[in-house]
Amino acid sequence: MEGCKVGTLAENGLIVIRRPNQDDLFDQTAPRYRYTAVASNRPESAAETLEWYA
């Protein structure tokens, strides 16, 4: 893909956020958690990076 640089995890940080999933009244087999991945090349800590993206 031209104009798009994909680096390694050593160059980019990967932050995974785990949040409780809202209960589903009709689906008792729904997962308890939902996960969101954020890839960033910002030099700050994970907490500061998430604050910047919020």
N, C-alpha and C positions, 0 to 999 in steps of 0.2 A: 504494500500500500504506500503510495507516494505521499510524502509530507507527514507521515506518521511514524514516530520512533517508538519502538517497544523495547524496553530495557529489561534487565534481569531484576530479581528481587533485591539484589545487592545495591542496585541503583534506585529502585523504587520501593517504597514501603507498602506493605499490605496490612490493612487493619480490618479485622472481622468483628462485627458488632452482633451480639446475641441479645434479642429482646423477647419478652414473653409474648406468645401469640394469643390473640383474643379468642376466647372459647367460642366454638361454633355449636349452636343449639342443636343442629340437625346432623352434625358429623362428629361423632364421639372419637373418631380415630385421627382427628386433626393433630398435627405436630404441636408440641408444647412451646416450642421456640421458633422464631424466624431469624434468619441470618442475613446480614447485609455486608458486602465486601466493599472496601474503599481502597483504591490504589492511588498512592500519592508520592510525589518526589519532593515534598516539602521537608526542610531540615528540622522542623520542630518535633516535639514529642507527639505521641499518638493522641493524647488528650488535647493538646493545642491544635493539632490538625483537625480533629473532629469538631472542635469549637469553631474553627475557621470555616468548615464546610456547612455548619448548621445555620 
